Amino acid sequence: MRRSWILPCLGGIVALACVAPVHAQADPASGASEREARLAEVQNSFSGPTGGIRIIDAASGPKGTFRLALNTEFFIISDFFVPTDEAHHFAGNLSLSITPTEYLEVFAAVEVTSAWDDSNDPLLIQRVADVLLGLKGFYQAKPWVAVGGDASIAFLGGVGDAGATFRATSFGFRGNVTLDFRGYERRKIPLVARFNAQYWFDNSAKLTEGIEDSRYDALGGIVPRPLETRHLLTAFERFAYGVDRVDHVRLAAGLEVPLEARKVGLHPMLEWQWDIPVNRQGFQCADTAIPNGDSCLSSEKLKAFPMMLSLGLRILTPPKGLAFTVAADVGLTGTRDFVRELAPTAPYNVILGIAYAFDPRPAAPVKVATEQEPVTPVAATGQVRGQVLEQGSGRPVADAVVAVVGEQASSQVTDASGSFVTYGLPAGEVLLEVSHPEYVTAQCAAPVPSDTSCELVPSSLDGRLRVLAVGREGQPLPGIAITVRGPSEHLLISDEAGAALVEALEPGAYTAHVDDPVYLIAVADLDVVARQETTVQLRVLPKPARPRVVVKKREITLRRQVSFATGSDEILPNSEPILLEVADALLRNPDIELVEIQGHTDTSGDRALNMRLSQQRAEAVERWLIQHGVEPTRLMAKGYGSTRPIVPNITQQNRARNRRVQFRIVRRVGLTAAARP
């Protein structure tokens, strides 16, 4: 058991001793970005790729860096594999990850394990030099979002059979997402969230085929192999050899909180992972009735799915690159009620680790002054960090050019959040000149170093208006004359796409209006906002060959009634054409000064409810007409319930005729009529 951890411990100590002196001379240049400084904190996870305790990070360290890590895990427990037993487990892991390019990480890990159980024969099982190799690709989608994936292959050892080791080779593919809120544009938060999803093609059962074949032959082979309920491998042996007879999908999520106290980085971590078995191999499991015998996934179901919670702390010490990890795993499921398809989940693990991130990039040369060479004093320098905002609205201005008056330094261009950072400037105060094609050039003073903001006044407050003319089915209508009235008036013609555009329009309230003898009048109210584009759609319908709305002396009559949802004031879509004709009639007859919209019901149901429903329906029609351009002062809504039937309510057809909306002309130029039939 002792030999199982001496080799990785010695290897890790030698490796760290070799790189530590070099790293002390190779600190990153003082001008390294904040993000690159954070990436220099990246360390290996337990399995090798960079990440947290066990969860993988989608990103990696800076280009050209590599990391070494030595981790151990162990537990001591009683009554685990069988009642009254005592079990020990220890694993040592030495890993290396390298970032050769900006988008690729190469990783490798070598692990030795030792497991002991006093109820098993043999008592001790050691596995030497399990090897994991892999590649991880990644992309920084945003300063705070990294996405990527990795592929890895595992060579399992421990049975002294090279052929079995080759057959047991397993591999997997994983997708990774990392959200580092320290780089979030709006508000920087010390929080890192990681998410992994992996499919693992598990062939580890091939590792112990020889052992199982020998035991099956010793049992006499009386029972067919798939139905053999006497364990060919005990739960302890499956755990010690790491044998799973099925693949799995691993879902994992973790949080890390990067904090700093007295120049020491303290990174608490919380991680969760869940393995979902997938029987690609078609393994047939026969439940056993033997006491203490293992069951099958079909019986235990979710209780046997391995699930684990990890809690830990990564400590980053002042010697840059050196880190220590103290953590613990807690098995949530799969730690009891063992199944023959899966290795048992450890009830807990204590994890201890030491790691070193090495940056071999050369430091900037330092010129040492001699007695013969006088030392020239270096003036203090600094940077101005700032943001360009629009005066009044406070909106950030992107692509603004920021120049330092009187300095030779290159101008800077603001990003999407309006932010900029100057080059190193002499300490004191500088004058910044900020320009943008859509704004008046301005100057603002700023001390060096400082955080400042500069405001720009828009050169024009005009907005843009886009009017879309569409037909009944939403198809574009070209050649439609559209009048836009408001603070200014414009006559537009829609193009082939049914669109008409006004490039510069004074902000304010406008009305878009289509008045064509061939079409029903269409009206839409809109507000043009300064320096923004407003889009409005006009539904333009041709006049029907036989009008369904007739304007008479004291009434506007309908050849087809307005339809509502049953027991509701919701106007059904099939009523839009008839209401558009009513709006058209009112807009083309301005001499009609006031119309009473009457709502009527039949005698079915409660009288008070009918009265209220008729009022609501009349008001719904009133609102619809106002929304389509009819002045509110020309309309009044009144519900009459079932008090004014036009035919007796004795048949279904008569009741349908009594459920109606009528338009009575109350006042007209030169004529006044009572709002009665």
Protein Blocks (a to p, Z undefined) as FASTA:
>chain_A
ZZmmmmmmmmmmmmmmmmmmmmmmmcccfkbcfklmmmmmpccdfklpacdfllccfbdc
dehiacddddddddddehklpghiacddddddddddddfbfkbccdddddddddddfkbc
cfbdcdehiacddddddddfbfkbccdddddddddehjopaklmmmmpccdddddddddf
klgfklccdddddddddddddfklmmmmmmmmmmmmmnoomagfklmmbdfbdfklmmmn
opafbdcddddddddddddeehiacdddddddddddddfkopacdddfbehiacdfklnm
mmlpccddddddddddfbghiacdddddddfbhpaoiafkbccddfbdcdddddddddfb
dcdddddddfklccdddddddddddddddehjlpacehiacddehiabdcddddfkopac
dddddedddddddddfkbccdddddddddddddddddfbfcdcdddddddfkopacehia
cddddjbccdddddfkopacdfbacedddddddddfkbccddddddddehiacddddddd
dddfbdcbdcdfkbccdfbdcdddehiabdcfklmmmmmmmmmmmmmmmmlmbdcddddd
dfehjfklmmmmmmmmmmmmmmmmmmnopafklpccddekjmlcfbdcfbfklmmmmpcc
ddddfbdghiacdfbZZ
